[in-house]
Amino acid sequence: MLDWMVWSPPVVIFFTLVGLMLAGMTVWELRSPTVPRKGFLPLITTRGDRLFIGLLGAAYINLMFVGLSEQMVAWFGLDQEPTIWWGTALSAVWLVLVMRKG
């Protein structure tokens, strides 16, 4: 049934972490309601807003990484395409940055 999608370990980990983050944020919000604040993002956001923006950005970073991995071989003189773990790590850094400073 799910053989139409390539469920590589990074993809499984990414979607598992997204689900865990949503569950964790739900519990956190129920225990401690959020206070809107302004960070480097050009709008006032709540924790949920920052999570959504961070996850959306993480998805785009992963898509760009997958789409540009063939070109990275030529750009950086690599022997083979870089592993998707680099895109996953970059996405995690972006998400943490948005959650803490956004």
N, CA and C atoms as a LAMMPS dump frame, in Angstrom:
ITEM: TIMESTEP
0
ITEM: NUMBER OF ATOMS
306
ITEM: BOX BOUNDS ff ff ff
-5.0000000000000000e+02 5.0000000000000000e+02
-5.0000000000000000e+02 5.0000000000000000e+02
-5.0000000000000000e+02 5.0000000000000000e+02
ITEM: ATOMS id mol type element x y z
1 1 1 N 0.818 -1.189 0
2 1 2 C 0 0 0
3 1 3 C 0.868 1.261 0
4 2 1 N 1.979 1.273 0.73
5 2 2 C 2.83 2.458 0.783
6 2 3 C 4.077 2.323 -0.085
7 3 1 N 4.056 1.414 -1.052
8 3 2 C 5.245 1.207 -1.873
9 3 3 C 5.447 2.29 -2.923
10 4 1 N 4.538 3.254 -3.038
11 4 2 C 4.7 4.353 -3.985
12 4 3 C 5.701 5.373 -3.487
13 5 1 N 6.026 5.338 -2.197
14 5 2 C 6.949 6.315 -1.629
15 5 3 C 8.204 5.606 -1.143
16 6 1 N 9.323 6.265 -1.308
17 6 2 C 10.586 5.702 -0.846
18 6 3 C 10.73 6.036 0.635
19 7 1 N 10.556 5.026 1.477
20 7 2 C 10.658 5.224 2.923
21 7 3 C 12.071 4.912 3.37
22 8 1 N 12.97 5.812 3.053
23 8 2 C 14.353 5.649 3.497
24 8 3 C 14.427 6.035 4.977
25 9 1 N 15.472 5.61 5.673
26 9 2 C 15.577 5.958 7.103
27 9 3 C 15.456 7.455 7.395
28 10 1 N 16.104 8.359 6.619
29 10 2 C 15.926 9.782 6.927
30 10 3 C 14.476 10.254 6.783
31 11 1 N 13.747 9.717 5.811
32 11 2 C 12.348 10.118 5.614
33 11 3 C 11.501 9.643 6.788
34 12 1 N 11.711 8.411 7.206
35 12 2 C 10.962 7.863 8.344
36 12 3 C 11.267 8.664 9.607
37 13 1 N 12.532 8.96 9.835
38 13 2 C 12.918 9.734 11.016
39 13 3 C 12.299 11.127 10.963
40 14 1 N 12.335 11.768 9.792
41 14 2 C 11.772 13.113 9.641
42 14 3 C 10.289 13.121 10.011
43 15 1 N 9.502 12.222 9.435
44 15 2 C 8.064 12.226 9.697
45 15 3 C 7.745 11.776 11.119
46 16 1 N 8.539 10.882 11.674
47 16 2 C 8.346 10.476 13.065
48 16 3 C 8.597 11.657 13.994
49 17 1 N 9.656 12.4 13.738
50 17 2 C 9.956 13.565 14.568
51 17 3 C 8.887 14.65 14.436
52 18 1 N 8.351 14.829 13.253
53 18 2 C 7.273 15.803 13.071
54 18 3 C 6.073 15.401 13.921
55 19 1 N 5.7 14.132 13.888
56 19 2 C 4.583 13.661 14.709
57 19 3 C 4.842 13.822 16.191
58 20 1 N 6.059 13.507 16.626
59 20 2 C 6.413 13.67 18.034
60 20 3 C 6.409 15.139 18.453
61 21 1 N 6.877 16.022 17.551
62 21 2 C 6.854 17.45 17.861
63 21 3 C 5.428 17.966 18.009
64 22 1 N 4.54 17.532 17.127
65 22 2 C 3.146 17.97 17.223
66 22 3 C 2.504 17.483 18.511
67 23 1 N 2.765 16.242 18.885
68 23 2 C 2.224 15.709 20.134
69 23 3 C 2.818 16.455 21.333
70 24 1 N 4.13 16.675 21.314
71 24 2 C 4.781 17.392 22.404
72 24 3 C 4.29 18.818 22.54
73 25 1 N 4.099 19.493 21.415
74 25 2 C 3.612 20.877 21.451
75 25 3 C 2.176 20.928 21.978
76 26 1 N 1.371 19.928 21.675
77 26 2 C 0.005 19.88 22.19
78 26 3 C 0.011 19.776 23.708
79 27 1 N 0.821 18.872 24.23
80 27 2 C 0.917 18.71 25.683
81 27 3 C 1.465 19.988 26.314
82 28 1 N 2.495 20.563 25.726
83 28 2 C 3.1 21.788 26.25
84 28 3 C 2.081 22.93 26.288
85 29 1 N 1.298 23.056 25.227
86 29 2 C 0.298 24.122 25.16
87 29 3 C -0.794 23.917 26.209
88 30 1 N -1.187 22.682 26.447
89 30 2 C -2.205 22.413 27.455
90 30 3 C -1.695 22.698 28.864
91 31 1 N -0.431 22.418 29.114
92 31 2 C 0.148 22.636 30.444
93 31 3 C 0.553 24.084 30.68
94 32 1 N 1.004 24.763 29.631
95 32 2 C 1.494 26.14 29.766
96 32 3 C 1.104 26.934 28.521
97 33 1 N -0.022 27.636 28.575
98 33 2 C -0.448 28.398 27.386
99 33 3 C 0.628 29.378 26.92
100 34 1 N 0.696 29.537 25.627
101 34 2 C 1.741 30.353 25.016
102 34 3 C 1.467 31.849 25.161
103 35 1 N 2.546 32.613 25.097
104 35 2 C 2.469 34.075 25.122
105 35 3 C 3.028 34.569 23.779
106 36 1 N 2.237 35.307 23.002
107 36 2 C 2.747 35.804 21.713
108 36 3 C 3.963 36.716 21.925
109 37 1 N 4.924 36.616 21.012
110 37 2 C 6.122 37.464 21.082
111 37 3 C 6.654 37.741 19.687
112 38 1 N 7.54 38.722 19.621
113 38 2 C 8.161 39.107 18.341
114 38 3 C 9.639 38.772 18.396
115 39 1 N 10.099 38.029 17.41
116 39 2 C 11.51 37.699 17.277
117 39 3 C 12.021 38.242 15.951
118 40 1 N 12.873 37.458 15.272
119 40 2 C 13.394 37.927 13.983
120 40 3 C 12.384 37.786 12.853
121 41 1 N 11.328 36.999 13.064
122 41 2 C 10.278 36.893 12.045
123 41 3 C 9.499 38.211 12.001
124 42 1 N 9.008 38.605 10.834
125 42 2 C 8.377 39.925 10.718
126 42 3 C 6.93 39.964 11.22
127 43 1 N 6.578 39.142 12.182
128 43 2 C 5.245 39.15 12.75
129 43 3 C 5.292 38.619 14.179
130 44 1 N 4.256 38.91 14.932
131 44 2 C 4.149 38.398 16.296
132 44 3 C 3.657 36.958 16.197
133 45 1 N 4.362 36.035 16.88
134 45 2 C 4.052 34.614 16.749
135 45 3 C 3.89 33.949 18.105
136 46 1 N 3.162 32.833 18.09
137 46 2 C 3.061 31.958 19.246
138 46 3 C 3.973 30.756 18.993
139 47 1 N 4.103 29.873 19.986
140 47 2 C 4.917 28.662 19.779
141 47 3 C 4.411 27.849 18.601
142 48 1 N 3.101 27.709 18.501
143 48 2 C 2.517 26.936 17.402
144 48 3 C 2.807 27.559 16.044
145 49 1 N 2.745 28.884 15.974
146 49 2 C 3.074 29.578 14.725
147 49 3 C 4.519 29.31 14.33
148 50 1 N 5.419 29.421 15.31
149 50 2 C 6.842 29.203 15.031
150 50 3 C 7.108 27.758 14.632
151 51 1 N 6.402 26.813 15.261
152 51 2 C 6.566 25.413 14.866
153 51 3 C 6.109 25.213 13.426
154 52 1 N 4.962 25.77 13.072
155 52 2 C 4.46 25.634 11.706
156 52 3 C 5.428 26.244 10.7
157 53 1 N 5.89 27.465 10.974
158 53 2 C 6.834 28.129 10.064
159 53 3 C 8.13 27.329 9.979
160 54 1 N 8.601 26.837 11.116
161 54 2 C 9.829 26.035 11.129
162 54 3 C 9.687 24.737 10.357
163 55 1 N 8.55 24.041 10.53
164 55 2 C 8.33 22.793 9.8
165 55 3 C 8.167 23.035 8.309
166 56 1 N 7.49 24.107 7.959
167 56 2 C 7.334 24.443 6.536
168 56 3 C 8.692 24.737 5.914
169 57 1 N 9.508 25.512 6.612
170 57 2 C 10.852 25.799 6.126
171 57 3 C 11.705 24.542 6.042
172 58 1 N 11.568 23.654 7.032
173 58 2 C 12.329 22.394 7.023
174 58 3 C 11.944 21.533 5.826
175 59 1 N 10.659 21.499 5.514
176 59 2 C 10.221 20.729 4.348
177 59 3 C 10.815 21.303 3.064
178 60 1 N 10.803 22.625 2.936
179 60 2 C 11.377 23.256 1.739
180 60 3 C 12.893 23.039 1.663
181 61 1 N 13.572 23.084 2.79
182 61 2 C 15.016 22.831 2.798
183 61 3 C 15.292 21.411 2.326
184 62 1 N 14.52 20.441 2.827
185 62 2 C 14.711 19.062 2.389
186 62 3 C 14.428 18.899 0.898
187 63 1 N 13.362 19.525 0.416
188 63 2 C 13.046 19.43 -1.016
189 63 3 C 14.133 20.062 -1.879
190 64 1 N 14.639 21.224 -1.441
191 64 2 C 15.722 21.857 -2.2
192 64 3 C 16.976 21.001 -2.186
193 65 1 N 17.266 20.392 -1.057
194 65 2 C 18.453 19.559 -0.953
195 65 3 C 18.348 18.363 -1.895
196 66 1 N 17.187 17.724 -1.908
197 66 2 C 16.999 16.58 -2.811
198 66 3 C 17.074 17.032 -4.266
199 67 1 N 16.451 18.155 -4.581
200 67 2 C 16.44 18.653 -5.951
201 67 3 C 17.802 19.123 -6.444
202 68 1 N 18.632 19.619 -5.552
203 68 2 C 19.925 20.177 -5.96
204 68 3 C 21.1 19.241 -5.706
205 69 1 N 20.843 18.047 -5.172
206 69 2 C 21.963 17.167 -4.811
207 69 3 C 22.795 16.747 -6.031
208 70 1 N 22.161 16.578 -7.185
209 70 2 C 22.941 16.235 -8.391
210 70 3 C 23.849 17.394 -8.796
211 71 1 N 23.347 18.625 -8.711
212 71 2 C 24.157 19.78 -9.066
213 71 3 C 25.286 20.012 -8.066
214 72 1 N 25.084 19.606 -6.818
215 72 2 C 26.124 19.781 -5.802
216 72 3 C 27.384 18.993 -6.141
217 73 1 N 27.209 17.889 -6.834
218 73 2 C 28.366 17.094 -7.255
219 73 3 C 29.269 17.943 -8.145
220 74 1 N 28.683 18.645 -9.1
221 74 2 C 29.468 19.486 -10.005
222 74 3 C 29.962 20.755 -9.313
223 75 1 N 29.1 21.375 -8.518
224 75 2 C 29.467 22.633 -7.864
225 75 3 C 30.645 22.475 -6.917
226 76 1 N 30.623 21.397 -6.139
227 76 2 C 31.627 21.23 -5.093
228 76 3 C 32.669 20.17 -5.429
229 77 1 N 32.608 19.593 -6.638
230 77 2 C 33.581 18.597 -7.064
231 77 3 C 33.53 17.32 -6.228
232 78 1 N 32.339 16.862 -5.894
233 78 2 C 32.174 15.667 -5.061
234 78 3 C 32.258 14.411 -5.913
235 79 1 N 32.591 13.297 -5.292
236 79 2 C 32.638 12.014 -5.996
237 79 3 C 31.249 11.43 -6.181
238 80 1 N 30.363 11.708 -5.242
239 80 2 C 28.991 11.201 -5.316
240 80 3 C 28.046 12.228 -4.699
241 81 1 N 26.736 12.001 -4.886
242 81 2 C 25.754 12.921 -4.323
243 81 3 C 25.848 12.919 -2.803
244 82 1 N 25.673 14.087 -2.174
245 82 2 C 25.712 14.129 -0.705
246 82 3 C 24.512 13.388 -0.12
247 83 1 N 24.693 12.827 1.044
248 83 2 C 23.628 12.088 1.696
249 83 3 C 22.518 13.024 2.175
250 84 1 N 21.32 12.508 2.243
251 84 2 C 20.171 13.306 2.664
252 84 3 C 20.284 13.728 4.127
253 85 1 N 21.183 13.083 4.875
254 85 2 C 21.37 13.458 6.281
255 85 3 C 21.808 14.915 6.408
256 86 1 N 22.528 15.443 5.423
257 86 2 C 22.928 16.851 5.459
258 86 3 C 21.696 17.751 5.385
259 87 1 N 20.767 17.405 4.52
260 87 2 C 19.527 18.176 4.424
261 87 3 C 18.7 18.079 5.702
262 88 1 N 18.688 16.899 6.297
263 88 2 C 17.959 16.71 7.545
264 88 3 C 18.58 17.53 8.665
265 89 1 N 19.899 17.532 8.742
266 89 2 C 20.588 18.314 9.771
267 89 3 C 20.347 19.81 9.573
268 90 1 N 20.41 20.269 8.33
269 90 2 C 20.158 21.678 8.036
270 90 3 C 18.724 22.063 8.409
271 91 1 N 17.779 21.167 8.154
272 91 2 C 16.386 21.404 8.532
273 91 3 C 16.233 21.509 10.041
274 92 1 N 16.928 20.644 10.771
275 92 2 C 16.853 20.673 12.231
276 92 3 C 17.417 21.984 12.778
277 93 1 N 18.517 22.441 12.203
278 93 2 C 19.1 23.713 12.636
279 93 3 C 18.12 24.854 12.381
280 94 1 N 17.487 24.851 11.219
281 94 2 C 16.509 25.883 10.893
282 94 3 C 15.343 25.853 11.883
283 95 1 N 14.829 24.673 12.179
284 95 2 C 13.703 24.546 13.086
285 95 3 C 14.062 25.058 14.485
286 96 1 N 15.219 24.686 14.99
287 96 2 C 15.653 25.154 16.316
288 96 3 C 15.809 26.677 16.308
289 97 1 N 16.374 27.222 15.259
290 97 2 C 16.565 28.675 15.154
291 97 3 C 15.222 29.402 15.185
292 98 1 N 14.26 28.929 14.431
293 98 2 C 12.945 29.577 14.389
294 98 3 C 12.239 29.44 15.734
295 99 1 N 12.324 28.28 16.358
296 99 2 C 11.642 28.073 17.638
297 99 3 C 12.261 28.936 18.738
298 100 1 N 13.576 29.101 18.753
299 100 2 C 14.228 29.851 19.82
300 100 3 C 14.226 31.361 19.592
301 101 1 N 14.497 31.789 18.358
302 101 2 C 14.696 33.216 18.08
303 101 3 C 13.603 33.85 17.237
304 102 1 N 12.75 33.03 16.626
305 102 2 C 11.74 33.548 15.708
306 102 3 C 10.636 34.199 16.431
